[in-house]
Amino acid sequence: MDKKEYILQKQFRITSRDADFKCDLRLSSLINLYIQAAWQHAEILGFGYGHLNEQQLGWALSRLKIKIIKLPSWPGTIVVNTWPKGLNRLFYMRDADFLDGQGNPFASVTSGWLVFDMNTRRPKLLDAKPASLFHNEDRHAIDETIPALKFDGAPTRSTHFHVRYNDIDMNQHLTAMRYIEFMTDTYDIRFFKTYQPLELTVNYLKEIIFGTELIMHRYENGFRHGFELVNASDASVCFRGELTFVKG
């Protein structure tokens, strides 16, 4: 395999659906475009959805950190450059940087993915160790570990959600971008007229299925806000996230 293929460059057009009321690219849309690029690159490198499915295995995004300079606007395009960068315990690491239509960097991401057994739902390592997974292990868009999040004290706000048809993927699980949208849906629109996201960290902890009743707790500490998504039926924690904002 040509080593040039170890890094994927993918252009996306920002559609009106990707933009918010200010015509800025939504944070959830940015995550979705990144996931699309990551999935496509995994297929090219020979360990994508189709390849793993034949072995009764699957990919799951587990942790992610993204740093933002300024989100681009609609109409426009973005370019995603993404690459796998080795293994950290059970996490297969992948980074990316993002350029706007003028070629200016506007965001960077690091993420940890798990391979899981479809029958046991338990994580495992791939039997093979393709060179493409490790060739860029010293190349970092963000040279930081992604922390396990934990929040103390009482939440500032709690918002209820119900997982419906448009929230789920082909496995009938809540899509990765909907977790992010549940976070931002805890705010009044006036908040986003004043503040914009600067940094996002997420821990995906449990799969959430169709019909689940959820509660998103928000914890505020200045410009840094923590989030904890719990199953309303048993109070089990399914997800934690942290957003840092800046006035803009």
C-alpha positions in Angstrom: 0.0 0.0 0.0 1.2 3.5 -0.9 2.1 5.3 2.3 0.3 8.4 1.0 -2.9 6.5 1.7 -2.0 6.4 5.4 -3.4 10.0 5.6 -6.8 10.7 4.0 -7.7 14.2 2.7 -11.4 14.6 2.3 -13.4 17.7 1.2 -16.9 18.3 2.4 -19.4 20.9 1.4 -21.2 22.7 4.2 -24.9 22.4 3.6 -27.6 24.5 5.1 -28.6 21.6 7.3 -25.0 21.6 8.8 -25.4 25.2 9.9 -27.0 26.9 12.9 -29.1 30.1 13.1 -25.9 32.1 12.7 -24.9 30.2 9.6 -21.9 28.7 11.5 -21.1 25.0 11.2 -22.8 23.2 14.0 -20.4 21.4 16.4 -22.4 18.2 16.0 -22.1 18.5 12.2 -18.3 18.9 12.5 -18.2 15.7 14.5 -20.4 13.9 12.0 -18.1 14.9 9.1 -15.1 13.7 11.0 -16.7 10.4 11.7 -17.6 10.0 8.0 -14.0 10.7 7.0 -12.7 8.2 9.7 -15.0 5.5 8.5 -14.1 6.0 4.8 -10.4 5.9 5.6 -10.8 2.7 7.6 -12.4 1.1 4.6 -9.5 2.2 2.3 -7.0 0.8 4.8 -8.7 -2.5 5.0 -10.2 -2.5 8.5 -13.5 -0.7 7.9 -17.1 -1.7 8.7 -17.3 -4.3 6.0 -14.0 -6.0 6.9 -14.7 -6.1 10.6 -18.3 -7.2 10.1 -17.1 -10.4 8.4 -15.3 -11.2 11.7 -18.3 -10.3 13.8 -16.5 -7.2 15.0 -17.4 -3.6 15.0 -15.9 -0.1 15.7 -17.2 2.2 18.4 -16.0 5.8 19.0 -15.2 5.9 22.8 -13.3 9.1 23.5 -12.8 12.4 21.6 -11.3 15.8 22.1 -11.6 18.7 19.7 -10.1 22.1 19.8 -11.6 24.9 17.8 -10.2 28.2 16.6 -13.4 29.4 14.8 -16.1 27.4 13.1 -16.5 28.1 9.4 -19.8 29.3 7.9 -22.4 28.2 5.3 -22.1 28.3 2.4 -18.6 26.9 2.1 -16.3 23.8 2.2 -14.0 22.2 4.7 -11.1 19.8 4.3 -10.4 17.0 6.7 -7.0 15.4 7.0 -7.1 12.3 9.1 -4.8 9.4 10.1 -4.6 6.5 12.5 -1.8 6.9 15.1 -1.4 3.6 16.9 -2.7 1.9 20.0 -3.1 3.2 23.5 -4.2 0.2 25.7 -7.5 -0.9 24.0 -8.0 2.4 22.2 -7.1 2.7 18.5 -6.1 6.3 18.2 -7.0 8.6 15.3 -6.3 12.3 14.8 -7.4 14.9 12.2 -7.0 18.5 11.4 -9.6 20.7 9.6 -9.1 23.5 7.1 -11.7 26.0 5.9 -12.4 26.9 2.3 -9.4 29.3 2.2 -7.0 26.7 3.6 -6.9 28.1 7.1 -6.8 25.6 10.0 -9.8 26.0 12.2 -10.0 22.9 14.4 -8.1 19.7 15.4 -9.2 16.4 17.0 -7.8 13.4 18.7 -10.0 10.3 19.3 -9.9 6.8 20.7 -11.9 3.9 19.1 -12.7 0.5 20.4 -13.0 -2.7 18.5 -15.8 -4.8 20.0 -17.1 -8.4 19.6 -20.7 -8.2 18.2 -21.7 -11.3 20.2 -20.3 -10.4 23.6 -20.3 -6.6 23.1 -16.9 -6.7 24.8 -13.8 -4.8 23.5 -10.9 -6.7 22.0 -7.8 -6.1 19.9 -7.5 -6.8 16.2 -5.5 -10.0 15.5 -3.7 -8.3 12.7 -1.4 -5.2 13.2 -1.4 -3.5 9.8 1.4 -1.0 9.3 -1.1 1.7 8.3 -2.3 1.8 11.9 1.1 2.6 13.4 2.9 4.5 10.6 1.9 7.9 12.0 1.9 7.2 15.7 4.2 10.2 16.3 2.1 12.6 14.3 -0.4 14.4 16.5 -3.1 16.9 15.7 -3.5 17.2 19.5 -0.6 15.7 21.5 -2.7 15.1 24.7 -4.4 12.1 26.3 -8.2 12.2 26.4 -9.2 12.2 30.1 -11.9 10.2 31.8 -14.4 12.8 32.8 -16.0 13.1 36.3 -18.1 15.9 37.8 -18.9 16.6 41.4 -21.7 18.6 43.1 -25.2 19.3 42.0 -26.1 20.0 38.4 -27.0 23.5 37.3 -29.7 22.2 34.9 -31.3 18.9 34.0 -33.0 18.3 30.7 -35.1 15.2 29.7 -34.8 13.5 26.3 -36.5 10.5 24.7 -34.6 8.5 22.0 -36.7 8.4 18.9 -36.5 7.3 15.2 -34.3 10.2 14.0 -31.9 9.7 16.9 -30.7 6.2 16.0 -28.3 4.5 13.6 -28.4 1.2 11.7 -27.8 -0.7 15.0 -30.8 1.1 16.6 -28.4 2.9 18.9 -28.2 6.6 19.6 -25.8 8.2 17.0 -22.6 9.8 18.2 -23.6 13.3 17.0 -26.9 13.2 18.9 -25.1 13.1 22.2 -23.5 16.4 21.2 -26.8 17.8 20.2 -28.4 16.8 23.5 -25.6 18.7 25.2 -26.2 21.9 23.2 -30.0 21.5 23.4 -29.8 22.2 27.1 -29.2 25.9 26.3 -31.4 28.8 25.4 -30.8 30.3 22.0 -29.6 33.5 23.6 -26.6 31.7 25.0 -25.3 30.9 21.5 -25.8 34.5 20.5 -23.0 35.4 22.9 -20.8 32.3 23.2 -19.1 29.9 20.8 -17.5 26.5 21.6 -13.7 26.5 22.0 -13.0 22.9 23.2 -15.0 19.7 23.5 -14.2 16.4 25.3 -16.5 13.4 25.3 -16.5 10.0 26.9 -19.0 7.5 25.3 -19.7 5.0 28.1 -22.8 2.9 27.2 -24.8 2.2 24.2 -28.3 3.8 24.2 -31.1 2.1 22.4 -34.4 3.3 20.8 -37.1 4.3 23.3 -34.7 5.1 26.2 -35.7 7.9 28.5 -32.6 10.1 29.3 -31.7 13.0 31.6 -28.8 15.3 30.6 -27.3 17.0 33.7 -25.2 20.1 33.1 -22.6 21.3 35.6 -21.3 24.9 35.1 -17.9 26.2 36.2 -17.3 29.5 34.6 -16.8 29.0 30.8 -16.3 25.3 31.3 -19.4 23.2 31.4 -19.7 19.5 32.2 -22.4 17.1 31.1 -23.6 13.7 32.3 -26.2 11.7 30.4 -28.0 9.2 32.5 -30.7 6.5 31.9 -33.8 7.8 33.6 -34.9 4.2 34.5 -31.8 3.2 36.6 -29.6 6.4 36.8 -26.7 4.6 35.0 -24.3 7.0 33.4 -24.2 6.6 29.6 -22.0 9.5 28.5 -19.9 12.4 29.9 -18.9 15.5 28.0 -17.2 18.8 28.7 -17.6 22.0 26.7 -15.4 25.2 27.0 -16.8 28.4 25.6 -15.5 31.8 24.7 -17.3 35.0 23.9 -17.6 35.6 20.2 
